[in-house]
Amino acid sequence: MAEAAANGKLTLKGRYEIVMDDPLPAFDSPRAKAYSVIDSQGDRPLPLMGLLLDRRLPVRLSAIEEMRDCRLPGLLTLLDSGQTGRRGDAHRQMCLIYERPAGARLAPGGDAPFKPFPEEAIERQILPRMLPVLKELQARNVTHRAIRPSNLFHSGDNRGLVLGECFSAPPAADQPDFLEPIESAMADPLGRGDGEHTDDYYALGATILCLLLGKKPEAEGGGNDLLHLKMELGSFSALASRYTLSLPIVEMLRGLLNDDPRDRWGITDLEHWLAGRHRKTLRGKLPPKAARAITIGKAECVTSQSAAFRLSLDWESGAQMVRNPAFDNWLRRSLHVEEMAKSLHGIVGGTGPEPADAKALSRA
């Protein structure tokens, strides 16, 4: 059992000393602080670090057990985990023991720009390190859900990179929306769930695009506007179409950012791409578009998905909109979804000035 130690240290399993007086801010995760760790029973080539998790958040226990001591050149090694402090102790926290990254992060967190990576680095350094990791995760039935530029580290051997940890928060809780498929990006970050392996490939595609650009993809407005564009144009067009990229890179990104997970690229496709066996990438199927846009809030919507998204951002005006005759006419005459309009009528009642209640709006 873990015990609290004196002199600014926490002891885990009687073996690991988490040195609270020696923080490692360069290796912090968004929801976990990193500290130096002393292993009293080991002699490892790399120094260790401990991540103290937020006690208010659930822990991915089964995934942690599955990935414990998994050793791959492209993945940060999780050595151990456990509770620090006795039951009822105010300092009792879940702690993850990792080998400390040998190099710095590839990119800073947030919106700070960085030096773009050349395309050849994607082919020679990044993908050759990432593919074995993704293949191993798939074999162990574990999704990573934290693939992003700021969670990649230089390996220290000048050969590639190391993918950082993914267990300090619920799956995808710390992922910016643009790195997530549309459905996941629309969900509350803490409730996105384990997802599927195809979600990791989508995040890989968006991450590669960021590395090539030296910044995150932009939209005229904020994050909601970029997500709105993904719904209207498709992810690849929304994220990458405004930038100049080589045809092979465009081919790969179209595959990884395909909005239909059944057509999204996986291990085999990426291996063929690296081997030079390129194939025509299937374009993502876009939802039906209305003949004219309808304005919801400050945004113009031409698909039912983007309209639903905009309604959800402002419940007060949304409750008025779903019972507005103009919205019913838009569904029937411009989007040509008669059955959807009938279903909506059954949920919120007839058109009129009274707002729909919160439950009806949610169902709508």
Residue, then its C-alpha position, 0 to 999 in steps of 0.5 A: m500500500a502506498e504511504a505518505a513519506a516525509n521531507g516533501k516526498l510521497t512513497l508508492k508501493g514502498r518503492y517509488e519516491i515522488v519528490m514533490d520538491d522537484p516538479l517537472p513542468a516541462f512534462d506536465s499534462p493538461r490535468a496532471k502535474a509531473y514530478s521527479v521520481i526515485d526508484s529505490q529498487g531499479d537501475r534504469p537508463l532513463p530518469l523517471m517521472g510521476l504524474l499525479l492525477d486529478r482526484r475528481l476524474p475517473v481513471r482508465l484502470s483497465a487500459i492502464e493495466e493493459m499498457r503497463d510496461c509496454r516497451l516500444p521506441g515510439l511510446l512513452t513507457l508506463l512502468d507502474s501506477g497506484q494510490t499515494g497516501r492512506r485511505g482518507d488522507a488528504h494527499r491520496q492521489m492516483c500516480l502514474i510512473y513513467e520513464r521521463p522523455a529524453g527530449a523536448r516536446l515537438a510543439p508547444g501547447g495552446d495556439a503558439p506557432f512553431k517551426p514547421f516540419p518538412e514533409e520528408a520528416i513525416e515520411r522518415q521519422i514520424l510515421p515509422r515511429m507511430l505505426p508500430v505504436l498504433k498497431e500495438l494499441q490495436a492489438r491490445n484493444v486500447t485507444h490512445r485518444a491523446i494524439r496531438p502535437s503537444n503530446l509528442f516528444h523528441s526521442g533523443d536519438n535523432r531518429g524520430l519521436v515518442l508519443g506521450e501519455c494518455f491516462s492522466a484524464p478521461p479519453a480525449a478530454d484534453q483534445p482540441d476540437f479540431l483534432e477530433p472527428i465531428e461527432s466526438a468534437m461535438a460531445d462534452p470533452l469529459g464524456r467522449g469515451d474510449g472511442e474507436h481506433t479510427d479516432d486515433y487515425y483521425a487525430l494522427g491526420a490532424t496532428i500531421l497537418c499541424l506539424l506541416l503548418g507549424k500551427k493549428p488550422e485556422a478558421e475566420g472565427g473561433g473553434n466553433d466556426l471550424l467545427h461548423l465548417k467541418m460539418e458543411l465542407g467535410s473535415f479535409s476541406a475545412l482543415a487543409s484545403r486552404y494550404t499548399l501541400s504536395l499531392p502525396i500528402v494530400e492523398m494521405l490526409r484525405g484518407l486519415l481525415n475521412d469523416d466516414p470511419r469505414d473509409r478512413w485510412g488505417i495501418t495497411d493504408l499508411e504502410h502502402w503509402l510509405a512504400g509508395r503504393h499510392r491509391k485513389t483516396l475515397r472522398g468523404k460523403l457529405p450530408p445533403k445540403a440545402a438550396r439556401a442557407i438558414t441563419i442560426g445565431k450568427a452562422e449560416c447553415v446548409t446542413s441539418q447537422s450544422a443547424a443542430f450544432r448551432l441550435s445547441l450553442d444557444w438554447e434560448s434562441g434555439a428553443q424559439m427557432v425550432r418552432n419558427p415557421a421559417f425553420d419548418n419551411w427550410l427543412r421542407r422546401s430547401l433541404h427537402v427532408e419532409e420526414m425530418a420536418k414531420s418528426l420535428h413537428g411531433i417532438v416540439g408541436g406545431t409552429g408558433p411563438e412559444p419556445a420549446d422546452a429544454k427536453a423537446l429542444s434536446r430531442a429536436 
